[in-house]
Amino acid sequence: MSSMEYLKKNHPCFGGCAFNAGRIHLPVSPGCNIACRFCDRQVNEDEERPGVTRRVITPDEASTFMDRALQLCPSIRVAGIAGPGDTLATDNALITFAKLREKYPDLLKCMSTNGLLLYEKADEVIKAGIDTLTVTVNSVDPATEAKLNDYIIWHGERIEGEEGARILIENQLKGIKKVADAGITVKVNTVLVPGINDDQISDIARTVSGLGAVMYNIIPIIPQAGLKDVPKPTLEQIVKARKDASEYIQVFMHCQHCRADAVGVPGISEYSAQVYQGRIGARETFSHG
């Protein structure tokens, strides 16, 4: 069985809707280093979307929650880290993956990142034994990216506008190539924002495919935070974006907008409340830097 065939059978974010493979998201990454205008990270029990968790845990706690999750859902095949902040903004995710690699060698290790530090930390990502990496690339044009992201925190410096966007894109693209060349399977996410990047999907898909990404996921924006007034993409816009991207790369069609503490089989079971019970800090916010 090829690596992609194995992923399609065992990784919910690479398979279709007819799978029974579970995943756990370990919310060990509290901080972020970019300021996406549509992002609203929170600690709460109510919202079903990325960037939300019931609690933030430490790398040392991850194994305890992993054990609890496997007891509740033995079909878990993937240990993922997708926030609630960026996984490379702190060392927590890489430390966690190193611990998981020793205790759970058969689990797929999956990480999501905005990619600002991906090129710089690529060797660490590779060494941590990560199997699949998702990078959110919302544009390959700095002028467009600057409309979606207010600023980046780059080596302690706040850099705004197109200069920050250019640094972000450059590191995303160089990072994707470096980890893909090392054998890590790369998926790219794009948040589809009508009137801003909906006419650039082909450019993004063509670019990341040429660098080694093998899967593309288009996520309709949830209007909130600084982009709360933008319209949601229509079904026609989503279909067109997927069609545009499919000319260059395989498109994933079944994204569930999972929380940063999701546990179970997407669309079938959800155990996050049982796994991450206690210590709720409703509407707690996060810092950048």
C-alpha positions as CSV (number, residue, x, y, z in Angstrom):
1,M,0.0,0.0,0.0
2,S,1.4,3.4,-0.9
3,S,1.7,6.1,1.7
4,M,-1.2,8.1,0.1
5,E,-3.4,5.0,0.1
6,Y,-2.6,4.4,3.7
7,L,-3.4,8.0,4.6
8,K,-6.7,7.8,2.7
9,K,-7.7,4.8,4.9
10,N,-6.4,6.1,8.2
11,H,-6.4,9.9,8.2
12,P,-9.7,11.7,8.2
13,C,-8.3,14.8,6.5
14,F,-7.0,12.7,3.5
15,G,-9.9,10.3,3.1
16,G,-13.4,10.6,1.9
17,C,-16.6,10.4,3.8
18,A,-16.7,6.6,4.0
19,F,-14.0,6.1,6.7
20,N,-14.1,5.1,10.3
21,A,-10.7,6.4,11.4
22,G,-10.6,8.7,14.4
23,R,-8.2,11.5,15.4
24,I,-7.4,13.5,18.5
25,H,-6.3,17.2,18.4
26,L,-4.0,18.0,21.3
27,P,-4.4,21.7,22.1
28,V,-0.8,22.4,23.3
29,S,0.0,25.5,21.3
30,P,-1.4,28.7,23.0
31,G,0.3,31.6,21.2
32,C,0.4,32.8,17.6
33,N,2.8,34.9,15.6
34,I,0.5,36.3,12.9
35,A,-2.7,38.3,13.2
36,C,-5.2,36.9,10.7
37,R,-8.1,39.3,10.4
38,F,-10.6,36.5,10.5
39,C,-9.2,34.7,13.5
40,D,-10.9,34.7,16.9
41,R,-9.2,32.1,19.2
42,Q,-11.2,31.2,22.3
43,V,-11.4,28.8,25.2
44,N,-15.0,27.6,25.4
45,E,-17.3,24.6,25.0
46,D,-19.8,26.0,22.5
47,E,-18.3,26.9,19.2
48,E,-17.5,24.3,16.6
49,R,-14.7,25.8,14.6
50,P,-10.9,26.0,14.4
51,G,-9.1,28.1,17.0
52,V,-11.4,27.0,19.8
53,T,-10.6,24.6,22.7
54,R,-11.9,23.7,26.1
55,R,-8.5,24.1,27.6
56,V,-4.8,24.4,26.7
57,I,-2.7,21.5,27.9
58,T,1.1,21.0,28.3
59,P,3.3,18.6,26.5
60,D,3.7,16.6,29.7
61,E,-0.1,16.2,29.9
62,A,-0.6,15.1,26.3
63,S,0.0,11.4,27.0
64,T,-2.6,11.3,29.7
65,F,-5.2,12.8,27.4
66,M,-4.0,10.5,24.6
67,D,-4.6,7.4,26.8
68,R,-8.0,8.7,27.8
69,A,-9.0,9.3,24.2
70,L,-7.9,5.8,23.0
71,Q,-9.9,4.2,25.8
72,L,-13.0,6.1,24.6
73,C,-12.3,5.8,20.8
74,P,-9.9,2.9,20.0
75,S,-10.3,3.7,16.3
76,I,-8.1,6.8,16.7
77,R,-5.3,6.6,14.1
78,V,-4.1,10.2,14.1
79,A,-2.6,12.4,16.8
80,G,-2.8,16.0,15.5
81,I,-1.9,19.4,16.8
82,A,-3.8,22.3,15.3
83,G,-3.7,25.0,17.8
84,P,-5.4,26.8,19.3
85,G,-2.4,29.0,18.3
86,D,0.3,28.3,15.8
87,T,2.2,25.0,16.4
88,L,5.6,26.6,15.6
89,A,5.2,29.8,17.6
90,T,6.2,27.8,20.7
91,D,8.2,24.6,21.1
92,N,5.2,22.8,22.7
93,A,4.0,21.0,19.6
94,L,7.4,19.6,18.7
95,I,8.1,18.5,22.2
96,T,4.7,16.8,22.3
97,F,5.3,15.0,19.0
98,A,8.7,13.7,20.3
99,K,7.0,12.3,23.4
100,L,4.2,10.7,21.3
101,R,6.7,9.2,18.9
102,E,8.2,7.1,21.7
103,K,4.9,6.0,23.4
104,Y,2.6,5.7,20.3
105,P,4.9,4.8,17.4
106,D,2.0,3.5,15.2
107,L,-0.1,6.6,15.4
108,L,0.1,9.1,12.5
109,K,1.5,12.4,13.7
110,C,-0.2,15.4,12.0
111,M,0.6,19.1,12.5
112,S,-1.0,22.3,11.2
113,T,0.8,25.6,10.9
114,N,0.6,29.1,9.4
115,G,4.1,28.5,8.0
116,L,5.8,31.6,9.2
117,L,8.5,29.6,11.0
118,L,8.2,26.5,8.8
119,Y,11.3,27.0,6.8
120,E,13.4,28.0,9.8
121,K,12.2,25.0,11.8
122,A,11.9,22.5,9.0
123,D,14.7,20.3,10.3
124,E,13.0,20.2,13.7
125,V,9.7,19.3,12.1
126,I,11.4,16.5,10.2
127,K,13.2,15.2,13.3
128,A,10.0,15.1,15.3
129,G,8.7,12.4,13.1
130,I,5.7,14.2,11.8
131,D,3.9,12.3,9.0
132,T,1.6,14.9,7.6
133,L,1.8,18.7,7.7
134,T,-1.0,21.1,6.8
135,V,0.0,24.7,6.0
136,T,-2.5,27.5,5.7
137,V,-1.7,29.5,2.6
138,N,-4.3,32.2,1.8
139,S,-2.5,33.9,-1.0
140,V,0.8,33.9,-2.8
141,D,0.5,37.7,-3.5
142,P,1.6,40.0,-0.7
143,A,-0.9,42.7,-1.5
144,T,-3.7,40.2,-1.1
145,E,-2.3,38.6,2.0
146,A,-2.0,42.0,3.6
147,K,-5.8,42.3,3.4
148,L,-6.2,39.1,5.3
149,N,-3.4,39.5,7.9
150,D,-2.7,42.7,9.9
151,Y,0.8,41.8,10.9
152,I,3.4,39.2,11.8
153,I,5.7,38.8,14.8
154,W,9.0,38.0,13.2
155,H,12.0,37.4,15.6
156,G,10.4,39.7,18.1
157,E,9.5,42.5,15.6
158,R,6.0,43.4,14.6
159,I,5.9,43.8,10.8
160,E,2.7,45.1,9.2
161,G,1.2,45.3,5.7
162,E,2.8,43.9,2.6
163,E,6.3,43.6,4.1
164,G,5.0,41.2,6.7
165,A,2.9,39.4,4.1
166,R,5.9,38.9,1.8
167,I,8.0,37.4,4.7
168,L,5.1,35.1,5.6
169,I,4.6,33.9,2.0
170,E,8.3,33.4,1.4
171,N,8.7,31.2,4.5
172,Q,5.5,29.2,3.8
173,L,6.6,28.3,0.3
174,K,10.2,27.6,1.1
175,G,9.1,25.5,4.1
176,I,6.6,23.5,2.1
177,K,9.3,22.5,-0.4
178,K,11.8,21.6,2.3
179,V,9.5,19.3,4.3
180,A,7.9,17.8,1.2
181,D,11.4,17.0,-0.2
182,A,12.1,15.3,3.1
183,G,9.1,12.9,2.6
184,I,6.5,14.6,4.8
185,T,3.0,14.6,3.2
186,V,1.9,18.2,2.8
187,K,-1.7,19.4,2.6
188,V,-2.5,23.1,2.1
189,N,-5.5,24.9,3.5
190,T,-6.9,28.1,2.0
191,V,-9.6,30.2,3.7
192,L,-11.8,31.3,0.9
193,V,-12.7,35.0,1.3
194,P,-15.1,36.4,-1.4
195,G,-13.8,39.6,-2.9
196,I,-10.3,39.2,-1.5
197,N,-8.7,35.9,-2.6
198,D,-11.5,34.0,-4.4
199,D,-9.9,34.8,-7.8
200,Q,-6.5,33.5,-6.7
201,I,-7.2,29.9,-6.0
202,S,-5.6,28.6,-9.2
203,D,-2.4,30.5,-8.5
204,I,-2.2,29.1,-4.9
205,A,-3.0,25.6,-6.0
206,R,-0.5,25.6,-8.9
207,T,2.2,27.1,-6.7
208,V,2.0,24.8,-3.8
209,S,1.6,21.7,-6.0
210,G,4.8,22.6,-7.8
211,L,6.5,22.7,-4.4
212,G,5.4,19.2,-3.4
213,A,2.0,19.6,-1.7
214,V,-0.3,16.8,-2.6
215,M,-3.7,17.8,-1.1
216,Y,-5.7,21.0,-1.1
217,N,-8.5,22.0,1.2
218,I,-10.6,25.1,0.6
219,I,-12.3,26.4,3.8
220,P,-15.1,28.9,3.5
221,I,-14.5,31.9,5.8
222,I,-16.5,32.1,9.0
223,P,-17.1,35.9,9.1
224,Q,-15.8,37.1,12.4
225,A,-13.3,39.4,14.1
226,G,-11.8,41.9,11.6
227,L,-13.6,40.3,8.7
228,K,-17.0,39.9,10.3
229,D,-18.7,41.9,7.6
230,V,-17.5,39.9,4.6
231,P,-20.0,37.7,3.0
232,K,-19.9,33.9,3.4
233,P,-18.9,32.2,0.1
234,T,-21.9,30.9,-1.8
235,L,-22.1,27.3,-2.9
236,E,-21.3,28.4,-6.4
237,Q,-18.1,30.2,-5.3
238,I,-17.0,27.1,-3.3
239,V,-17.6,24.8,-6.3
240,K,-15.8,27.1,-8.6
241,A,-12.8,27.4,-6.2
242,R,-12.6,23.6,-5.9
243,K,-12.8,23.2,-9.7
244,D,-10.0,25.8,-10.2
245,A,-7.8,24.1,-7.7
246,S,-8.4,20.6,-9.0
247,E,-6.7,21.4,-12.3
248,Y,-3.4,21.4,-10.3
249,I,-3.8,19.3,-7.1
250,Q,-6.2,16.8,-5.5
251,V,-8.9,18.6,-3.5
252,F,-10.3,17.4,-0.2
253,M,-14.0,17.8,0.0
254,H,-15.1,16.8,3.5
255,C,-13.6,19.3,6.0
256,Q,-15.5,19.5,9.2
257,H,-14.1,22.8,10.6
258,C,-12.8,20.9,13.6
259,R,-12.0,22.4,16.9
260,A,-8.5,22.5,18.3
261,D,-9.5,19.8,20.8
262,A,-11.5,17.6,18.6
263,V,-11.6,13.8,19.5
264,G,-13.3,11.0,17.6
265,V,-14.4,10.2,14.1
266,P,-15.4,13.3,12.2
267,G,-19.1,13.4,11.6
268,I,-19.7,10.2,13.6
269,S,-18.4,10.6,17.2
270,E,-17.1,13.3,19.4
271,Y,-15.4,12.8,22.8
272,S,-13.7,16.1,23.4
273,A,-15.9,16.9,26.4
274,Q,-15.1,13.6,28.1
275,V,-11.4,13.8,27.3
276,Y,-10.7,17.5,28.1
277,Q,-13.1,17.9,31.0
278,G,-12.6,20.5,33.7
279,R,-10.7,23.8,33.9
280,I,-12.9,25.7,31.5
281,G,-12.1,29.4,31.0
282,A,-15.0,30.7,29.0
283,R,-14.1,33.4,26.4
284,E,-10.5,33.4,27.4
285,T,-8.4,35.1,24.8
286,F,-4.8,34.6,23.5
287,S,-1.9,36.8,22.8
288,H,0.3,37.2,19.8
289,G,4.1,37.0,20.0
